Amino acid sequence: MAALVLRPGCRLDGPALYQHVEQLLPPYARPRFLRLQERLAMTETFKQQKVRLAQEGFDPARVPDPLFLLDETTKAYVPLGPALWEGVLDGRLRI
């Protein structure tokens, strides 16, 4: 998973981001999940709080931030809703 903060006024373009990631990263390094945040949580020493993000996971029912899934069939990052989440859990969607 990767946590992203978008510039004010911008929105996530799933197909364009997929193309960008596909060109720059090998398949094993591409983030399967994206989490959009208002700002990155930092510690007192200005380090990212990655452990907390990892503990929260990527369950859309538990995470308040918008989540996106790398969808190889549509070649885009798509919103991770309850239906896709169930597909990930029961193995219908390979990640």
N, C-alpha and C positions, 0 to 999 in steps of 0.2 A: 504494500500500500504506500501511496505517496500522499502527503498532505499539501494542499496548494492554497495560496491566497491570491485571488485575482485582483488586478488593478481596479480602482473604482470605475464603474461604468462598463466594465467588460463582463462577458459571459463565456462560459466554457463551450467551445466548438468541438464536439466529440469526434467527428470525422477528421478534422484538421489536426487535432492533437494526436489521434491515432497515427496518421501519416508521419507526423514529426517524430514520434517515438519510434515508429517502425524504421525510419531512416537512420536514426542515431543509435539505437540500442539493439543488441542481440535479443532473440526471443526470451531467453531465461532472465534477462534484466529488466524487462518491461513491467511496470507496475500493473498488476491485475485489478487493483482497486484504487480509486481516487477519493479523497475526502476534501471537500471545499470548506475552508474556514474563513472567518472574518479576520482573524489574526493568528499567528503562531504562538502557542503557549511557550513561555520561556521561564527558566529558573532565575534565581537571584544573580547567577554568574553568566547570564545571557546564553545559556545552552538550551536547545530545544528539548521539550519534555516528550521524548519519543517513547519512553517506557509507558507513560500514561495512555498515549494513543494506542500502543500495542495492546495494552490491557483492555481497553474499551472495545477493540475488535472492529468488525464491520457489519454488525447486525443492525439493519435500518430501524428496528424497533427500539434499540438502545442508544444509538448515536444520533444526536440532534442535528449534526451537520449533513448537508447533501452528500450522498455517496454515488459513485459511478463505477461501472464494471467494464473491463476491457472485453468487448464482444468481437471475437474473431470472425464470426459469420457476416456481420454487417460492417466490419472494419471501422469501428467507432467505439468511443466510450459512451455508454448508455446509462441513464439513471438506474440505480439499484433500488427497485421497489420490492414489495412483498413477494410477487410472483417469481422474479428472478432469484431472490433470496432463497425461496423454497427449492428452486431448481439447483442452486449451489449445494444446499444441504442434503438433498436426496440423490445427488450425483448425476442428474439429468444434464447439467451444464458443467463442462470440464473447464477448469481454470488453470 
